[in-house]
Each structure stands twice: as C-alpha cells, then as structure tokens.
Amino acid sequence: METGKRRKGMRLYSIINDFVSNNNYLTVDFFVRKYDVSKRTIQNDLSYLMQVASKNLDFEKCIEIRDN
C-alpha cells in the first residue's frame, strides 16, 4: 500500500509539472498514455488537484482541461 501511495504522489507531482512546463493544452489521453493508467485514474487525479488547489487559488483559471 505504501508503494501505491508513493507512486500516486509522484504522479500528481509530475502532472503539476506537466501543466507548468507546457504551453499547449494537455488532454486526458495525453496523461493516460504518459503514465500508463486508466482514464478514470487521471480524472480522479485532476479532480483531486483542482480540489486541493482551489483552497489556495483559482486553479481553473490557471489551466483548461480538455478531453478528446
């Protein structure tokens, strides 16, 4: 279980870095392929990041999430 939590934490950190370092729109499919996880996993990760970030800033103004 510890390994799963650590892996998720690293993926969340990497997803944030993807948004920060990329000037283009990033799709859910981009993340599915990059991290080799399901679409639902990525949707849950993005939902979690938006929830956490909304406590500190308006995250939805910082990124636009598009699903192909």
N, C-alpha and C positions, 0 to 999 in steps of 0.2 A: 504494500500500500504506500509506503514511504516513497518508493521509486516512482509510482504513478503521480503522486502529488508534486514531486520534484520535476518530473517531465512536463506536467501541465504548467507549472510555474515558469519553466524555461520557455515553453511555447508562448505563453502570454507575454512574456518579456520580448520575445522575438517578434511577435505580432505588432507590438507597440513600435519596435524599431523599424519594422517594415513600413508602417504608416509614416513615421518621422523621416525616413530616408528616401521615400519615393514620392515623386511629384505627380504620378499618374493615379488614376482610380485603381483600386485593388478590389477584385471580385472575390466572392466566397470561393469560387472554383480555384482561384489562384492559391488561396490558403490550403484548400483541400489537397491540391497536388503537392504543394511545397512541404507540408507537414505530414502527409500521408495519413490523414484522419478523415472521419466522415463529415459530411456537410453539417449534420446536426451538432457535432462537436465544435466546429468552427462557429456556428451560430450561437451556441452556448457561451463560447469564449468571448465573442464580440459583445454579447448581451451583458456578460459579467463585467467586461472592461468599461462599457458605457455606464453601467450602474455605479461602479466604483468611481469613475472619473466625474460623474455628474455631481458627486458630493463636493468636488473641488473646482470644477469649471464646466462650461457648457461644451461637452465633448462632441455633441452632434454638429456644432458649428466648425469644429476642427477637422472632421472627416465626413465623407459621404460614403455610405456603404451601398454598393450596388450588387445585385445578384443577377447573373446572366441566366 
